Amino acid sequence: MSAQTASFAKNWLFGLTTDSTIGKEQTSPFHSSALRWSLRWWGGLLLWLLLVLPAQAAVELRVAIAQGNEAIRVGSSTTGIIRDSGGQALYQLPELQAIILEADNNMVDLTNGNQTLAESSAFWLEPSADGFVWIGDKWYRGRVLVTLADGELTAINYVDLEDYLYSVVGSEMPTSWPQAALQSQAVAARSYALYKRSRNRNPLYDVDATTTYQAYKGIAQEAASTIAAVDSTKNNVVTYNGEVIEAIFHSSSGGHTENAGEIWSSDVPYLRGVEDYDQNAPVYRWEETFSLDDFSSRLGNMGTVRSIGTPRLTTQGRVSSISITGDNGTQTFKGSDIRSALRLRSTRFTIRLNEDTNQVSVTGFGFGHGVGMSQWGARSLAEQGWSYEQILEHYYQSTAIALLES
């Protein structure tokens, strides 16, 4: 570290950002919405408690926000403390200022864009006074750790589980939906996060911010309705035989959800197919049309497709597998492979080859894997007056809503 840098390290990190938008576009969420929603909106306290699970301390969830980066820009809405991997406080970062972390072999460099200020295996940024952290291009509650994984940077948001859910509910469902639907999403998402956390084998994080787990887009997706849904169901989880379940959910099943064992290799009693009420979903029924050349090329080294066989279906009509013959022979595809290759909404589809027009038409139903709670179905049931407890116990068979004591 140069003498100039060492001297600088004794002072606050003023003027580090070289991006003039930090004080404009990036700070606007605080003044227009995020700070306004930072108050807790407590809803009703009606709970249908069939059992009480053992007490546990407040959960701080580790959420991977960015992975595989060479550089990550972070900041804070209030004065932030920057610490090294050992927890030693290094700097105070003024509010709405940015700092850049860069991967450097086996170390992380703390830089101002022009010079390296410190090196460590990881750095923390902790906002003061209930501030928010800025990671990449979004604001989040909690604090952030930037560390290395396979030589590249990973930014991990350490956030209270309930605060995390404020955003997840709004990231997974429109915030204008009925409160019972949002409450169902809150309890399902809480259960899912705790289930994944309890079985996590990743040393760095519990879940990521994508739909690989469940969508988490920061405070921009919060609203009074999502905060109320989370607060009014605080500590509520879905259980089976006294254990928190993997509360899987999807957008729309197309009329009937699926048994987990028919979609994946393992089955569980609470993820059984049930009647859905998603007929009003815009994705309830859909159609796609492909030219024969496009369809054939998407399937790989098939040559031109000449015929499409009769598919093997699940109980509820999803394609488990299907044989397709092309110039280069016949191949059997999984329904999920066809869905991925054609970018279809679900595996509940039928394919028809029209040799006269050299087109392939696909008619399908629903959006997603079809297992667990249907979000559009939950909306419909909420509009019919169902409570969130009733909705959850419909989609997760033989389960009970329980309260985690705090």
Steps between C-alpha positions, in 0.01 A plus 500: 500500500649837401562776753232707329251217534600430862441864586167492321398192699485706816222715360143452390454381144352814349464544126568141399229467241583576140138437395296820503177303510557376855355811653218517247347187353634260761391702801149571379350176636570621853330831466207383288404165644744288698526720808125545493449124513766444765236532772346173611138468392337260741202311371250284686618245749253222419694173501381145455763329714488124494838461669786707631856423394802544729626852554778635280690825489445751223635357177759687296483358149798502263386587148741497205421813299786501248731215400789455261597867484839661449383821672201594716390848602331542840377790708276596790205734555650602833859519623641150462782317672739302281662202672752245385451123517607496865237758598748784543343839422704672228300795372183699531325528166282813470137454409417464130867454411618195308803277552632243253615149587721321247623141472880481512630143487419359844411831659231767480616856437314793651537782248373846419526427129851641477701345782489202734419606856514160670518127430323217679344162426162673542346834594184592691287811456267566792263800480424696815159596641291243311639613166489308175784356294540543127635196314555532126183677392251435784446599862461241776437482872770354723874496433725362228806277487711494183730199480667265253368177351718326242696819444195718433293727721176406672289760681289357781219691667470412869139591577238424763262235369189714548664797324600268217139390462377859456675494164446134407121532522505802267756336272290185464147650492348830386470719807141590403373145548261416787655494844420130558694410184797712612482342846504155340811599306663638815447179699603278208813709437593502870460122517698448181788722617524326837485158336782589260705661776475192722629276219750737347846367418641815344752662737436850365123543472162341574310602185557721200276782374371325187208270428740208547392558861251788515513846349646775720537843340568727794296781648368616162254208514371582848163665556267562791306190392802267506620636834151446644488145361832411660434671833151355540636146448821545696663169597226301325629198307350201321584169669461129439543266797643788700766593243514811282429396141661586169211727401554498124279726290446599137303749294217293349440127461244514221215352703661237724829487689735203478641231726862588572611145426377525143704816436814426699676186620379526860149520640355639822147452638418870525580582135208318341297608202180689584238692308617848409293817462721687255261523205526881501877495465630656176728195469224245565501410128759605244622424150836518322577449132840414353622459146611145434859613450502692828337215691747248359807713575394555860500125561866464409654262247170354382499617143157601376223356720276259311263368766404549864399199707232458764633640829511320833301713744477551874172448680399859431608510137851641515749364251736260672674396178443509126671341196580715198634374168720707272730444205769375738285249688263487795566648842299488820487830689387579851211743516722737697762489222239593240375780724853635538587471131181673386481734801147389582309607809446146630522131409122474475486527121412327175704528179361476148705488180325653199675364192295721266625823654835371635407630842488352847230622738514454875192542720560506874359576843646672804837652586759320708560149629147464637600370844379651829315828529367663185537876537216579260289240673577664835384832360172352380433328833582821689250686284242237597559569868739220592748575780870448450485198733234339282693576182821350632335189638332444164820510297720327761306189591490364857695797636441736792581866556733534798650789690873528566530641850727801524 
